[in-house]
């Protein structure tokens, strides 16, 4: 991007590079690829200091639901700041946390009765793992200490959440620090037999999970899974039947089912929560990212009375779940989350998303005809287009060629924030995006593909 210059942003970039170490970044890249200093955001747009606008086609890492600087969420946050900014949740409580818990539980299956707050997605996974292990320990199952997860899965960057992830790019360096996890082949449909439906392929792939559960169930606390979409795992997708079969197996063999709804919850897959498409009840549900509409970090664990009651005892028995974070259930974050739920309830968001997602798919399905596109897939408001070297054999481009970076650069030059995962371009916009803006994003994706596959 040597031809991508800023007039007003250069001083900010220089100040940044002197002091900041950015996440998920090889900092040496910024010798050639400039940082983008952002001054403001409004709706689907973010604006840099040279007044260039970019459509945020990835919801700023999948968190923004209703646009930047949403007027309603802003108002509710300002109201909360004027009354209470924070108080510890140990021995104290406050209305934003109570109301949010009540509302999340009301949106969950009847068996879900309790809400436990954590700070962010990764910490909710760690707490869920501890909760499951500690439950079985309190119940006298002392051998249960392992977890089962899927290949190509991603659950976070803390050591616990990374232990149950399976993407070498993030995990391999730190393997010696981690807990060993039982990994089962993912049911994603990318490499399915072309004669099979998604449902049949996913059902057949479940045999591998069932075999692992049958073999290891006496030592396993829980299976942890991203429902329907493995987001950081290149947006690979599978059929809801898998969760139904998994729920039945977990019930039979006394294993918890933990659903990681961090990226796929709050309407991303077409329903409020992805697991709902299988008509199941998980034992533990992890929520974060979009929970506050993209404003602040917050996460929760939803669970059953059965799990809660296993910790309910005299203090001297030392059975309590003593996991905690300083900013647990921060009132301002809870106010943002409650405002976000207001918008869902008052604006018929899920139904509107169905119309939007159909429009997006009708636009992106044309990429099936491109000679270097191996797959076009969608679950609700998550769409993905996979670039390949050989379409007939689905041979991928060498990751070292970094073709996704070419798409990223092209997108920025043309007013769209894309951040491909390897060779996969995905489109996960704020729900307020309109059809004209969608058309613009698709046009830019088309140009990005042509540049990246040359």
Buried (B, 14 or more C-beta within 10 A) or exposed (E): BEEEEBEEBBEBBEEBBEEEEEEEEEEEEBEEBBBBBBBEBEBBBBBBBBEBBBBBBBBBBBBBBBBBEBEBBEEBBEEBEEEBEBBEBEEEEBBBBEBBBEBBBEBBBEEBBBBBBBBBBBBBBBBBBBBBBBBBBBEEBEEBBBBBBBBBBBBBBBEBBBBBBBBEEBBEEEEEEBEEBBBBEBBBBBEBEEEEEBBBBBBEBBEBBBEBBEEBBEEBBBBBBBBBBBBBBBBBBBBBBBBBBBBEBBEEBEBBBBBBBBBBBBBBBBBBBBBBBBEBBBBBBBBBBBBBBBBBBBBBBBBBEEBBEBBEEEEEEEBEBEBEBEBBBBBBBBBBBBBBBBBBEEBEBBEEBBEBBEBBEEBBEEBEEBEBBBBBBBBBBBBBBBBBBEBEEEEBBEEEEBBBBBBBBBBBBBBBBBBBBBBBBBBBBBBBBEEEBBEBBBEBBBBBBEBBBE
